């Protein structure tokens, strides 16, 4: 019980630092809207709130799944001890990044910042490179055939049609 509370505390700490850092970076790029004299389309605030809430909920659910099922955190230096393929991980391999990206897009819409929305796509590109170049290799090394089978069944970014099990995305 104490072990799980300690894992949860670490996950909250790492998650807070991660969100604070990337939120600060996203908010910092807002000034580019003034330089380039651009803005997101007007009337996007309500959509932004909805997208931000969905993204935040997905990211939090993903973190909670890591803590409860995986007995670890999302941080690469403190990963889950048990392979996690439940919760949102049943549908896509990277729901935490998808949730983070949606939260950034939503924040950009709330702020009416085209620069923040463009930044969210740069962030997603960096997340993709991290996943492909480091994370998937590390997980395959750590969890072996179980992870490789999971990759064949579950899409990286989009859910895979169950009839196309051998498809990799």
DSSP file (Angstrom, degrees, kcal/mol; ACC not computed):
  #  RESIDUE AA STRUCTURE BP1 BP2  ACC     N-H-->O    O-->H-N    N-H-->O    O-->H-N    TCO  KAPPA ALPHA  PHI   PSI    X-CA   Y-CA   Z-CA
    1    1 A X     >        0   0    0      0, 0.0     4,-1.9     0, 0.0     5,-0.2   0.000 360.0 360.0 360.0 -48.7    0.0    0.0    0.0
    2    2 A X  H  >  +     0   0    0      1,-0.2     4,-2.3     2,-0.2     5,-0.2   0.864 360.0  56.9 -64.0 -35.4    2.7    2.5    0.9
    3    3 A X  H  > S+     0   0    0      1,-0.2     4,-2.2     2,-0.2    -1,-0.2   0.921 107.4  47.2 -62.1 -43.6    4.7    1.5   -2.2
    4    4 A X  H  > S+     0   0    0      2,-0.2     4,-2.6     1,-0.2    -1,-0.2   0.867 110.7  51.8 -68.0 -35.9    1.7    2.4   -4.4
    5    5 A X  H  X S+     0   0    0     -4,-1.9     4,-2.5     2,-0.2    -1,-0.2   0.893 109.7  50.0 -65.2 -39.2    1.2    5.7   -2.6
    6    6 A X  H  X S+     0   0    0     -4,-2.3     4,-2.2     2,-0.2    -2,-0.2   0.901 111.2  48.6 -65.4 -41.0    4.9    6.5   -3.1
    7    7 A X  H  X S+     0   0    0     -4,-2.2     4,-2.6     2,-0.2    -2,-0.2   0.919 111.6  50.2 -63.0 -44.0    4.6    5.7   -6.8
    8    8 A X  H  X S+     0   0    0     -4,-2.6     4,-2.5     1,-0.2    -2,-0.2   0.901 109.3  51.0 -62.7 -41.2    1.5    7.9   -7.1
    9    9 A X  H  X S+     0   0    0     -4,-2.5     4,-2.4     2,-0.2    -1,-0.2   0.912 111.5  47.8 -63.1 -42.1    3.3   10.8   -5.4
   10   10 A X  H  X S+     0   0    0     -4,-2.2     4,-3.1     2,-0.2     5,-0.3   0.910 111.0  51.4 -64.0 -41.3    6.2   10.4   -7.9
   11   11 A X  H  X S+     0   0    0     -4,-2.6     4,-2.7     2,-0.2     5,-0.2   0.907 110.6  48.2 -63.1 -41.5    3.7   10.3  -10.8
   12   12 A X  H  X S+     0   0    0     -4,-2.5     4,-2.5     2,-0.2    -1,-0.2   0.923 114.0  47.4 -63.7 -43.9    2.0   13.4   -9.6
   13   13 A X  H  X S+     0   0    0     -4,-2.4     4,-2.4     2,-0.2    -2,-0.2   0.956 116.3  42.0 -62.2 -51.5    5.3   15.2   -9.2
   14   14 A X  H  X S+     0   0    0     -4,-3.1     4,-2.6     1,-0.2    -2,-0.2   0.907 115.8  50.0 -64.6 -41.9    6.7   14.1  -12.6
   15   15 A X  H  X S+     0   0    0     -4,-2.7     4,-2.8    -5,-0.3     5,-0.2   0.909 110.9  49.5 -62.8 -42.4    3.4   14.8  -14.3
   16   16 A X  H  X S+     0   0    0     -4,-2.5     4,-2.6    -5,-0.2     5,-0.2   0.916 112.5  47.1 -63.0 -44.3    3.1   18.3  -12.7
   17   17 A X  H  X S+     0   0    0     -4,-2.4     4,-2.5     2,-0.2    -2,-0.2   0.915 113.5  48.9 -63.5 -42.4    6.7   19.1  -13.8
   18   18 A X  H  X S+     0   0    0     -4,-2.6     4,-2.4     2,-0.2     5,-0.3   0.942 115.1  43.0 -62.3 -49.8    6.0   17.9  -17.3
   19   19 A X  H  X S+     0   0    0     -4,-2.8     4,-2.6     1,-0.2     5,-0.3   0.904 114.5  51.0 -65.1 -42.1    2.8   19.8  -17.7
   20   20 A X  H  X S+     0   0    0     -4,-2.6     4,-2.4    -5,-0.2    -2,-0.2   0.933 112.3  46.3 -61.9 -46.4    4.2   22.9  -16.2
   21   21 A X  H  X S+     0   0    0     -4,-2.5     4,-2.4    -5,-0.2    -2,-0.2   0.963 118.1  39.6 -62.0 -53.6    7.3   22.9  -18.5
   22   22 A X  H  X S+     0   0    0     -4,-2.4     4,-2.6     1,-0.2    -1,-0.2   0.840 115.2  53.1 -70.5 -31.9    5.4   22.3  -21.7
   23   23 A X  H  X S+     0   0    0     -4,-2.6     4,-2.7    -5,-0.3    -1,-0.2   0.913 109.9  48.7 -64.2 -42.4    2.5   24.6  -20.7
   24   24 A X  H  X S+     0   0    0     -4,-2.4     4,-2.0    -5,-0.3    -2,-0.2   0.915 112.2  48.3 -62.7 -43.8    5.1   27.3  -20.0
   25   25 A X  H  X S+     0   0    0     -4,-2.4     4,-1.4     2,-0.2    -2,-0.2   0.943 112.9  48.4 -61.7 -46.7    6.8   26.7  -23.4
   26   26 A X  H  < S+     0   0    0     -4,-2.6     3,-0.5     1,-0.2     4,-0.4   0.928 112.9  46.8 -60.7 -45.8    3.4   26.8  -25.2
   27   27 A X  H >< S+     0   0    0     -4,-2.7     3,-0.9     1,-0.2     4,-0.3   0.829 107.6  59.1 -65.9 -30.0    2.3   30.0  -23.5
   28   28 A X  H >< S+     0   0    0     -4,-2.0     3,-1.0     1,-0.2    -1,-0.2   0.816  97.7  58.5 -67.7 -30.9    5.7   31.5  -24.3
   29   29 A X  T >< S+     0   0    0     -4,-1.4     3,-1.9    -3,-0.5     4,-0.4   0.610  81.5  88.0 -77.2  -8.8    5.2   31.0  -28.0
   30   30 A X  T X> S+     0   0    0     -3,-0.9     3,-1.9    -4,-0.4     4,-0.7   0.844  75.2  68.2 -54.8 -33.5    2.1   33.2  -27.9
   31   31 A X  H <> S+     0   0    0     -3,-1.0     4,-1.7    -4,-0.3     3,-0.4   0.756  85.9  69.0 -62.2 -21.8    4.3   36.2  -28.4
   32   32 A X  H <> S+     0   0    0     -3,-1.9     4,-2.8     1,-0.2    -1,-0.3   0.787  89.1  64.1 -66.2 -25.5    4.9   35.0  -31.9
   33   33 A X  H <>>S+     0   0    0     -3,-1.9     5,-2.1    -4,-0.4     4,-0.8   0.899 104.4  45.7 -60.8 -39.6    1.3   35.7  -32.7
   34   34 A X  H  <5S+     0   0    0     -4,-0.7    -2,-0.2    -3,-0.4    -1,-0.2   0.898 113.7  48.5 -70.8 -40.4    2.0   39.4  -32.1
   35   35 A X  H  <5S+     0   0    0     -4,-1.7    -2,-0.2     1,-0.2    -1,-0.2   0.934 121.9  34.0 -64.2 -46.7    5.2   39.3  -34.2
   36   36 A X  H  <5S-     0   0    0     -4,-2.8    -1,-0.2    -5,-0.1    -2,-0.2   0.508 105.2-128.9 -87.3  -5.2    3.5   37.6  -37.1
   37   37 A X  T  <5 +     0   0    0     -4,-0.8     2,-0.3    -5,-0.2    -3,-0.2   0.932  62.6 134.0  54.7  49.8    0.2   39.4  -36.5
   38   38 A X      < +     0   0    0     -5,-2.1     2,-0.3    -6,-0.2    -1,-0.2  -0.814  30.5 176.9-122.6 164.5   -1.7   36.1  -36.6
   39   39 A X        -     0   0    0     -2,-0.3    74,-0.2    74,-0.1     3,-0.1  -0.975  36.4 -96.3-159.2 157.6   -4.4   34.6  -34.4
   40   40 A X        -     0   0    0     72,-1.6    74,-0.1    -2,-0.3     4,-0.1  -0.397  64.2 -76.9 -69.1 156.9   -6.5   31.5  -34.2
   41   41 A X    >   -     0   0    0      1,-0.1     3,-0.7     2,-0.1    -1,-0.2  -0.236  56.6-104.9 -54.8 143.9  -10.0   31.9  -35.7
   42   42 A X  T 3  S+     0   0    0      1,-0.2    -1,-0.1     2,-0.1    67,-0.0  -0.300 101.6  39.6 -68.6 157.4  -12.4   33.7  -33.5
   43   43 A X  T 3  S+     0   0    0     -3,-0.1     4,-0.3    66,-0.1    -1,-0.2   0.647  79.2 113.2  80.5  15.1  -15.0   31.8  -31.6
   44   44 A X    <>  +     0   0    0     -3,-0.7     4,-2.7    65,-0.2     5,-0.2   0.511  45.2  93.2 -95.9  -4.8  -12.7   28.8  -30.9
   45   45 A X  H  > S+     0   0    0      1,-0.2     4,-2.3     2,-0.2     5,-0.2   0.905  86.0  47.5 -57.8 -46.6  -12.6   29.3  -27.1
   46   46 A X  H  > S+     0   0    0      1,-0.2     4,-2.0     2,-0.2    -1,-0.2   0.923 114.0  47.3 -63.4 -44.4  -15.5   26.9  -26.3
   47   47 A X  H  > S+     0   0    0     -4,-0.3     4,-2.9     1,-0.2     5,-0.2   0.903 110.7  54.2 -60.7 -40.0  -14.1   24.2  -28.6
   48   48 A X  H  X S+     0   0    0     -4,-2.7     4,-3.0     1,-0.2    -2,-0.2   0.903 105.8  50.9 -61.5 -42.6  -10.7   24.8  -27.0
   49   49 A X  H  X S+     0   0    0     -4,-2.3     4,-2.4     2,-0.2    -1,-0.2   0.921 112.9  46.5 -61.5 -43.6  -12.1   24.2  -23.5
   50   50 A X  H  X S+     0   0    0     -4,-2.0     4,-2.5     2,-0.2    -2,-0.2   0.938 115.5  44.8 -64.7 -47.4  -13.7   20.9  -24.6
   51   51 A X  H  X S+     0   0    0     -4,-2.9     4,-2.7     1,-0.2     5,-0.2   0.909 113.5  50.8 -65.0 -41.9  -10.6   19.7  -26.4
   52   52 A X  H  X S+     0   0    0     -4,-3.0     4,-2.7    -5,-0.2     5,-0.2   0.920 111.6  47.8 -60.2 -45.0   -8.4   20.8  -23.5
   53   53 A X  H  X S+     0   0    0     -4,-2.4     4,-2.5    -5,-0.2    -2,-0.2   0.911 112.9  47.6 -64.8 -43.0  -10.6   18.9  -21.0
   54   54 A X  H  X S+     0   0    0     -4,-2.5     4,-2.5     2,-0.2    -2,-0.2   0.934 114.3  47.2 -63.6 -45.2  -10.7   15.7  -23.1
   55   55 A X  H  X S+     0   0    0     -4,-2.7     4,-2.5     2,-0.2    -2,-0.2   0.924 113.3  47.4 -62.1 -45.3   -6.9   15.8  -23.6
   56   56 A X  H  X S+     0   0    0     -4,-2.7     4,-2.7    -5,-0.2     5,-0.2   0.909 112.4  49.8 -63.8 -41.9   -6.2   16.4  -19.9
   57   57 A X  H  X S+     0   0    0     -4,-2.5     4,-2.6    -5,-0.2    -2,-0.2   0.915 111.8  48.2 -63.6 -42.8   -8.6   13.6  -18.9
   58   58 A X  H  X S+     0   0    0     -4,-2.5     4,-2.2     2,-0.2    -2,-0.2   0.922 113.2  47.4 -63.9 -43.8   -7.0   11.2  -21.3
   59   59 A X  H  X S+     0   0    0     -4,-2.5     4,-2.4     2,-0.2    -2,-0.2   0.925 113.9  47.2 -63.9 -43.6   -3.5   12.1  -20.1
   60   60 A X  H  X S+     0   0    0     -4,-2.7     4,-2.8     2,-0.2    -2,-0.2   0.902 111.4  50.5 -65.2 -40.8   -4.6   11.8  -16.4
   61   61 A X  H  X S+     0   0    0     -4,-2.6     4,-2.2    -5,-0.2    -1,-0.2   0.896 110.6  50.6 -62.6 -39.4   -6.3    8.4  -17.0
   62   62 A X  H  X S+     0   0    0     -4,-2.2     4,-2.0     2,-0.2    -2,-0.2   0.919 111.6  46.9 -64.3 -44.0   -3.1    7.2  -18.8
   63   63 A X  H  X S+     0   0    0     -4,-2.4     4,-2.2     1,-0.2    -2,-0.2   0.925 111.5  51.2 -63.7 -44.5   -1.0    8.3  -15.8
   64   64 A X  H  X S+     0   0    0     -4,-2.8     4,-3.0     1,-0.2     5,-0.3   0.881 107.9  53.0 -61.4 -37.5   -3.4    6.7  -13.3
   65   65 A X  H  X>S+     0   0    0     -4,-2.2     4,-2.3     1,-0.2     5,-1.3   0.906 107.8  51.4 -64.2 -41.0   -3.2    3.4  -15.3
   66   66 A X  H  <5S+     0   0    0     -4,-2.0     6,-1.5     3,-0.2     4,-0.4   0.916 114.6  43.4 -59.8 -43.0    0.6    3.5  -15.1
   67   67 A X  H  X5S+     0   0    0     -4,-2.2     4,-0.7     4,-0.2    -2,-0.2   0.956 122.5  35.2 -68.8 -50.3    0.4    3.9  -11.4
   68   68 A X  H  <5S+     0   0    0     -4,-3.0    -3,-0.2    -5,-0.2    -2,-0.2   0.944 133.4  22.6 -73.7 -49.7   -2.3    1.4  -10.6
   69   69 A X  T  <5S+     0   0    0     -4,-2.3    -3,-0.2    -5,-0.3    -2,-0.1   0.867 132.0  36.6 -87.2 -39.6   -1.6   -1.3  -13.2
   70   70 A X  T  4<S-     0   0    0     -5,-1.3    11,-2.4    -4,-0.4    12,-1.7   0.589  89.9-137.5 -93.9 -10.0    2.1   -0.7  -14.0
   71   71 A X  S  < S+     0   0    0     -4,-0.7     2,-0.3    -5,-0.4    -4,-0.2   0.914  74.0  76.6  51.8  46.9    3.3    0.3  -10.5
   72   72 A X  S    S-     0   0    0     -6,-1.5     8,-0.3     8,-0.2     2,-0.2  -0.898  77.0-100.5-161.9-170.6    5.4    3.0  -12.0
   73   73 A X        -     0   0    0      5,-2.3     7,-0.4    -2,-0.3     5,-0.1  -0.700  32.1-108.4-120.6 171.0    5.3    6.5  -13.5
   74   74 A X  S    S+     0   0    0     -2,-0.2     2,-0.2     5,-0.2     5,-0.1   0.633  84.1 110.1 -74.6 -12.0    5.4    7.9  -17.1
   75   75 A X  S >  S-     0   0    0      3,-0.3     3,-2.1     1,-0.1    -2,-0.3  -0.433  72.2-134.9 -68.2 132.8    8.9    9.2  -16.6
   76   76 A X  G >  S+     0   0    0      1,-0.3     3,-0.5    -2,-0.2    -1,-0.1   0.786 107.2  52.0 -58.3 -27.4   11.5    7.3  -18.6
   77   77 A X  G 3  S+     0   0    0      1,-0.2    -1,-0.3     2,-0.0    -2,-0.1   0.462 120.1  33.6 -88.5  -1.1   13.8    7.1  -15.6
   78   78 A X  G <  S+     0   0    0     -3,-2.1    -5,-2.3    -5,-0.1    -3,-0.3  -0.350  87.0 168.8-145.7  57.1   11.0    5.7  -13.4
   79   79 A X    <   -     0   0    0     -3,-0.5    -5,-0.2    -7,-0.2    -3,-0.1  -0.126  44.7 -76.2 -75.0 168.2    8.9    3.5  -15.7
   80   80 A X        -     0   0    0     -7,-0.4    -9,-0.2    -8,-0.3    -8,-0.2  -0.306  30.7-145.6 -58.3 144.9    6.2    1.0  -14.9
   81   81 A X  S    S+     0   0    0    -11,-2.4     2,-0.4   -10,-0.1   -10,-0.2   0.695  86.0  51.4 -84.0 -21.1    7.5   -2.3  -13.5
   82   82 A X  S    S-     0   0    0    -12,-1.7     2,-0.1   -16,-0.2    -1,-0.1  -0.946  97.9-104.6-120.1 137.6    4.6   -4.2  -15.2
   83   83 A X        -     0   0    0     -2,-0.4     2,-0.6     1,-0.1    -2,-0.1  -0.388  35.9-146.0 -61.0 132.5    3.7   -4.0  -18.8
   84   84 A X        +     0   0    0      1,-0.1    -1,-0.1    -2,-0.1   -18,-0.1  -0.909  40.7 145.2-110.1 118.1    0.5   -1.9  -19.2
   85   85 A X        +     0   0    0     -2,-0.6     2,-0.2     5,-0.0    -1,-0.1  -0.053  51.8  90.5-136.9  30.9   -1.9   -2.8  -22.0
   86   86 A X  S >  S+     0   0    0      3,-0.1     3,-1.8     4,-0.1     5,-0.1  -0.602  72.6  21.3-118.2 179.8   -5.2   -1.9  -20.2
   87   87 A X  G >  S-     0   0    0      1,-0.3     3,-1.8    -2,-0.2     4,-0.3  -0.341 135.3 -10.8  60.2-138.4   -7.3    1.2  -19.9
   88   88 A X  G >> S+     0   0    0      1,-0.3     4,-1.5     2,-0.2     3,-1.3   0.716 129.3  73.6 -66.5 -17.7   -6.7    3.7  -22.7
   89   89 A X  G <4 S+     0   0    0     -3,-1.8    -1,-0.3     1,-0.3    -2,-0.2   0.574  81.7  71.4 -72.6  -8.4   -3.6    1.6  -23.7
   90   90 A X  G <4 S+     0   0    0     -3,-1.8    -1,-0.3     1,-0.1    -2,-0.2   0.767 107.1  35.2 -71.6 -25.4   -6.1   -1.1  -25.1
   91   91 A X  T <4 S+     0   0    0     -3,-1.3    64,-0.6     1,-0.3    69,-0.4   0.828 130.5   8.2-101.4 -39.4   -6.9    1.3  -28.0
   92   92 A X  B ><  -a  155   0A   0     -4,-1.5     3,-0.6    62,-0.1    -1,-0.3  -0.979  62.3-130.2-142.7 153.6   -3.7    3.1  -28.8
   93   93 A X  T 3  S+     0   0    0     62,-2.7    63,-0.2    -2,-0.3     3,-0.2   0.698 102.9  38.5 -78.3 -18.1   -0.1    2.7  -27.6
   94   94 A X  T 3>  +     0   0    0     62,-1.0     4,-2.0    61,-0.3     3,-0.3  -0.319  61.0 143.6-130.6  52.9    0.5    6.3  -26.7
   95   95 A X  H <> S+     0   0    0     -3,-0.6     4,-2.8     1,-0.2     5,-0.2   0.808  73.1  60.4 -65.1 -27.2   -2.7    7.8  -25.2
   96   96 A X  H  > S+     0   0    0      2,-0.2     4,-2.3     1,-0.2    -1,-0.2   0.924 107.9  43.5 -65.8 -42.8   -0.7    9.9  -22.8
   97   97 A X  H  > S+     0   0    0     -3,-0.3     4,-2.8     2,-0.2    -2,-0.2   0.891 113.1  52.2 -68.3 -38.7    1.0   11.8  -25.6
   98   98 A X  H  X S+     0   0    0     -4,-2.0     4,-2.8     2,-0.2    -2,-0.2   0.933 111.0  47.9 -61.7 -44.8   -2.3   12.1  -27.5
   99   99 A X  H  X S+     0   0    0     -4,-2.8     4,-2.3     2,-0.2    -2,-0.2   0.908 112.0  49.5 -61.8 -42.5   -3.9   13.6  -24.4
  100  100 A X  H  X S+     0   0    0     -4,-2.3     4,-2.1     2,-0.2    -2,-0.2   0.911 111.8  48.5 -62.4 -42.6   -1.0   16.0  -24.0
  101  101 A X  H  X S+     0   0    0     -4,-2.8     4,-2.7     2,-0.2    -2,-0.2   0.928 111.1  49.6 -64.4 -44.8   -1.2   17.0  -27.6
  102  102 A X  H  X S+     0   0    0     -4,-2.8     4,-3.0     1,-0.2    -1,-0.2   0.900 109.6  52.7 -60.6 -39.4   -5.0   17.6  -27.4
  103  103 A X  H  X S+     0   0    0     -4,-2.3     4,-2.5     2,-0.2    -1,-0.2   0.908 110.1  48.0 -62.6 -40.8   -4.5   19.6  -24.2
  104  104 A X  H  X S+     0   0    0     -4,-2.1     4,-2.3     2,-0.2    -2,-0.2   0.920 112.6  47.8 -65.7 -43.3   -2.0   21.8  -26.1
  105  105 A X  H  X S+     0   0    0     -4,-2.7     4,-2.2     2,-0.2    -2,-0.2   0.939 113.2  49.1 -60.6 -46.5   -4.3   22.3  -29.1
  106  106 A X  H  X S+     0   0    0     -4,-3.0     4,-2.7     1,-0.2    -2,-0.2   0.901 110.1  50.4 -60.3 -42.2   -7.1   23.1  -26.7
  107  107 A X  H  X S+     0   0    0     -4,-2.5     4,-2.5     1,-0.2    -1,-0.2   0.899 109.2  52.1 -63.0 -40.4   -5.0   25.6  -24.8
  108  108 A X  H  X>S+     0   0    0     -4,-2.3     5,-2.8     2,-0.2     4,-0.7   0.892 111.5  46.4 -62.4 -39.5   -4.1   27.2  -28.1
  109  109 A X  H  <5S+     0   0    0     -4,-2.2     3,-0.4     3,-0.2    -2,-0.2   0.897 111.5  51.1 -69.3 -40.3   -7.7   27.5  -29.1
  110  110 A X  H  <5S+     0   0    0     -4,-2.7    -2,-0.2     1,-0.2    -1,-0.2   0.919 115.4  42.6 -60.9 -43.3   -8.6   28.9  -25.6
  111  111 A X  H  <5S-     0   0    0     -4,-2.5    -1,-0.2    -5,-0.2    -2,-0.2   0.581 107.6-127.2 -79.3  -9.7   -5.9   31.5  -25.9
  112  112 A X  T  <5 +     0   0    0     -4,-0.7   -72,-1.6    -3,-0.4     2,-0.7   0.853  58.3 150.1  65.6  34.6   -6.7   32.2  -29.6
  113  113 A X     >< -     0   0    0     -5,-2.8     4,-1.5   -74,-0.2    -1,-0.2  -0.881  36.6-175.5-111.5 110.2   -3.1   31.6  -30.5
  114  114 A X  H  > S+     0   0    0     -2,-0.7     4,-2.7     1,-0.2     5,-0.2   0.866  90.4  58.9 -64.9 -36.5   -2.2   30.2  -33.9
  115  115 A X  H  > S+     0   0    0      1,-0.2     4,-2.6     2,-0.2    -1,-0.2   0.891 104.9  49.5 -60.9 -39.6    1.5   30.0  -32.7
  116  116 A X  H  > S+     0   0    0      2,-0.2     4,-2.0     1,-0.2    -1,-0.2   0.877 110.4  50.0 -68.0 -36.8    0.4   27.7  -29.8
  117  117 A X  H  X S+     0   0    0     -4,-1.5     4,-1.2     2,-0.2    -2,-0.2   0.924 112.0  47.2 -67.7 -43.1   -1.5   25.5  -32.2
  118  118 A X  H >X S+     0   0    0     -4,-2.7     4,-1.7     1,-0.2     3,-0.5   0.921 110.4  53.8 -61.3 -43.4    1.5   25.3  -34.6
  119  119 A X  H 3X S+     0   0    0     -4,-2.6     4,-3.0     1,-0.2    -1,-0.2   0.880 100.8  60.3 -58.0 -38.1    3.7   24.6  -31.6
  120  120 A X  H 3X S+     0   0    0     -4,-2.0     4,-2.3     1,-0.2    -1,-0.2   0.865 104.6  49.1 -60.8 -34.3    1.4   21.7  -30.6
  121  121 A X  H <X S+     0   0    0     -4,-1.2     4,-2.0    -3,-0.5    -1,-0.2   0.863 110.4  50.1 -72.9 -35.1    2.2   20.0  -33.9
  122  122 A X  H  X S+     0   0    0     -4,-1.7     4,-2.3     2,-0.2    -2,-0.2   0.921 111.1  50.0 -63.6 -43.7    5.9   20.5  -33.4
  123  123 A X  H  X S+     0   0    0     -4,-3.0     4,-2.6     1,-0.2    -2,-0.2   0.913 109.7  50.3 -60.5 -44.1    5.5   19.0  -29.9
  124  124 A X  H  X S+     0   0    0     -4,-2.3     4,-2.5     1,-0.2    -1,-0.2   0.883 109.0  52.4 -63.4 -37.9    3.6   16.0  -31.4
  125  125 A X  H  X S+     0   0    0     -4,-2.0     4,-2.3     2,-0.2    -1,-0.2   0.908 110.4  47.6 -63.5 -41.7    6.4   15.6  -34.0
  126  126 A X  H  X S+     0   0    0     -4,-2.3     4,-2.5     2,-0.2    -2,-0.2   0.899 111.2  50.9 -65.7 -40.5    9.0   15.5  -31.1
  127  127 A X  H  X S+     0   0    0     -4,-2.6     4,-2.6     2,-0.2    -2,-0.2   0.913 109.4  51.5 -61.8 -41.9    6.9   13.0  -29.2
  128  128 A X  H  X S+     0   0    0     -4,-2.5     4,-2.8     2,-0.2     5,-0.3   0.930 110.5  47.7 -61.4 -45.7    6.7   10.8  -32.3
  129  129 A X  H  X S+     0   0    0     -4,-2.3     4,-3.0     1,-0.2     5,-0.4   0.917 111.9  50.2 -61.9 -42.6   10.5   10.9  -32.7
  130  130 A X  H  X>S+     0   0    0     -4,-2.5     5,-2.3     2,-0.2     4,-2.0   0.921 113.2  46.6 -59.9 -44.6   10.9   10.1  -29.0
  131  131 A X  I  <>S+     0   0    0     -4,-2.6     5,-2.9     3,-0.2     6,-0.4   0.945 119.2  39.1 -63.0 -49.4    8.5    7.1  -29.3
  132  132 A X  I  <5S+     0   0    0     -4,-2.8     5,-0.2     1,-0.2    -2,-0.2   0.906 123.3  37.6 -71.6 -43.1   10.0    5.7  -32.5
  133  133 A X  I  <5S+     0   0    0     -4,-3.0    -3,-0.2    -5,-0.3    -1,-0.2   0.769 136.8   2.0 -85.4 -25.4   13.7    6.3  -31.7
  134  134 A X  I  X5S+     0   0    0     -4,-2.0     4,-2.6    -5,-0.4     5,-0.2   0.704 120.4  52.2-123.5 -59.9   13.8    5.5  -28.0
  135  135 A X  I  ><S+     0   0    0     -5,-2.3     4,-2.7     1,-0.2     5,-0.2   0.885 109.2  46.6 -61.0 -48.0   10.7    4.4  -26.2
  136  136 A X  H  ><S+     0   0    0     -5,-2.9     4,-2.3     1,-0.2    -1,-0.2   0.899 114.8  48.2 -63.8 -38.9    9.5    1.6  -28.5
  137  137 A X  H  > S+     0   0    0     -6,-0.4     4,-2.2    -5,-0.2    -1,-0.2   0.918 112.5  48.8 -65.4 -42.3   13.0    0.1  -28.5
  138  138 A X  H  X S+     0   0    0     -4,-2.6     4,-2.1     1,-0.2    -2,-0.2   0.912 112.9  47.4 -64.5 -41.9   13.4    0.4  -24.8
  139  139 A X  H  X S+     0   0    0     -4,-2.7     4,-3.3    -5,-0.2     5,-0.4   0.886 110.5  51.8 -67.6 -38.5   10.0   -1.3  -24.2
  140  140 A X  H  X S+     0   0    0     -4,-2.3     4,-1.8    -5,-0.2    -1,-0.2   0.911 112.6  46.6 -63.7 -40.7   10.8   -4.1  -26.7
  141  141 A X  H  < S+     0   0    0     -4,-2.2    -2,-0.2    -5,-0.2    -1,-0.2   0.863 118.6  41.4 -66.8 -35.8   14.0   -4.7  -24.8
  142  142 A X  H  < S+     0   0    0     -4,-2.1    -2,-0.2    -5,-0.2    -3,-0.2   0.890 130.2  22.7 -80.2 -41.4   12.3   -4.6  -21.4
  143  143 A X  H >< S-     0   0    0     -4,-3.3     3,-1.0     1,-0.2     4,-0.5   0.468  87.9-169.5-112.2  -3.6    9.1   -6.5  -22.1
  144  144 A X  T >X  +     0   0    0     -4,-1.8     4,-2.0    -5,-0.4     3,-0.7  -0.150  62.7   1.2  60.8-137.7   10.1   -8.6  -25.2
  145  145 A X  H 3> S+     0   0    0      1,-0.3     4,-2.7     2,-0.2    -1,-0.2   0.784 126.2  62.5 -61.6 -31.0    7.6  -10.6  -27.2
  146  146 A X  H <> S+     0   0    0     -3,-1.0     4,-1.7     1,-0.2    -1,-0.3   0.915 108.8  42.3 -60.9 -41.9    4.7   -9.4  -25.1
  147  147 A X  H <> S+     0   0    0     -3,-0.7     4,-2.4    -4,-0.5    -2,-0.2   0.905 113.0  52.4 -70.8 -41.7    5.3   -5.9  -26.2
  148  148 A X  H  X S+     0   0    0     -4,-2.0     4,-1.5     2,-0.2    -2,-0.2   0.887 110.0  48.8 -63.0 -38.5    6.0   -6.8  -29.8
  149  149 A X  H  X S+     0   0    0     -4,-2.7     4,-1.4     2,-0.2    -1,-0.2   0.908 109.4  53.1 -65.2 -41.5    2.7   -8.7  -30.0
  150  150 A X  H  X S+     0   0    0     -4,-1.7     4,-2.6    -5,-0.2     3,-0.3   0.902 105.9  54.0 -57.9 -43.1    1.0   -5.7  -28.5
  151  151 A X  H  < S+     0   0    0     -4,-2.4    18,-0.3     1,-0.2    -1,-0.2   0.850 107.1  51.2 -61.9 -34.8    2.5   -3.5  -31.2
  152  152 A X  H  < S+     0   0    0     -4,-1.5    -1,-0.2     1,-0.2    -2,-0.2   0.805 118.2  38.0 -71.6 -28.2    1.1   -5.7  -33.9
  153  153 A X  H  < S+     0   0    0     -4,-1.4     2,-0.4    -3,-0.3     7,-0.2   0.768 114.6  51.6 -92.8 -28.6   -2.4   -5.5  -32.3
  154  154 A X  S  < S-     0   0    0     -4,-2.6    15,-0.2    -5,-0.2   -62,-0.1  -0.935  80.8-121.6-122.5 131.3   -2.6   -1.9  -31.2
  155  155 A X  B     -a   92   0A   0    -64,-0.6   -62,-2.7    -2,-0.4   -61,-0.3  -0.314  14.1-131.4 -69.8 150.2   -1.9    1.2  -33.3
  156  156 A X  S    S-     0   0    0    -64,-0.2   -62,-1.0   -63,-0.2    -1,-0.1   0.942  98.4  -4.2 -64.9 -49.5    0.8    3.7  -32.2
  157  157 A X  S    S+     0   0    0      1,-0.2     2,-0.4   -64,-0.1    -1,-0.1   0.646 132.1  44.1-120.5 -26.7   -1.4    6.8  -32.6
  158  158 A X  S    S-     0   0    0     -4,-0.0    -1,-0.2   -67,-0.0    -3,-0.2  -0.941  89.3 -99.8-124.3 145.2   -4.7    5.6  -34.0
  159  159 A X        -     0   0    0     -2,-0.4     2,-0.4    -5,-0.1   -67,-0.1  -0.331  39.6-129.9 -59.6 144.6   -6.9    2.6  -33.1
  160  160 A X        -     0   0    0    -69,-0.4     2,-0.2    -7,-0.2    -1,-0.1  -0.808  20.7-109.3-100.0 137.5   -6.4   -0.3  -35.4
  161  161 A X    >   -     0   0    0     -2,-0.4     3,-2.8     1,-0.2     6,-0.2  -0.478  28.1-130.3 -60.0 126.4   -9.4   -2.1  -37.0
  162  162 A X  G >  S+     0   0    0      1,-0.3     3,-0.7    -2,-0.2    -1,-0.2   0.747 106.8  62.0 -55.7 -24.2   -9.5   -5.5  -35.2
  163  163 A X  G 3  S+     0   0    0      1,-0.3    -1,-0.3     2,-0.1     3,-0.2   0.606 100.3  55.6 -77.7  -9.0   -9.7   -7.2  -38.6
  164  164 A X  G X   +     0   0    0     -3,-2.8     3,-2.2     1,-0.2    -1,-0.3  -0.333  65.1 149.8-114.8  49.1   -6.3   -5.8  -39.5
  165  165 A X  T <   +     0   0    0     -3,-0.7    -1,-0.2     1,-0.3    -2,-0.1   0.792  68.7  55.8 -54.1 -35.2   -4.4   -7.2  -36.5
  166  166 A X  T 3  S+     0   0    0     -3,-0.2    -1,-0.3   -13,-0.1     2,-0.2   0.570  83.8 110.0 -78.5  -6.8   -1.1   -7.4  -38.4
  167  167 A X    <   -     0   0    0     -3,-2.2     2,-0.4    -6,-0.2    -3,-0.1  -0.468  53.9-157.1 -72.2 136.3   -1.2   -3.7  -39.4
  168  168 A X              0   0    0     -2,-0.2   -13,-0.1     1,-0.1   -16,-0.1  -0.949 360.0 360.0-113.6 134.2    1.4   -1.5  -37.7
  169  169 A X              0   0    0     -2,-0.4   -12,-0.1   -18,-0.3    -1,-0.1   0.384 360.0 360.0-119.9 360.0    0.9    2.3  -37.4
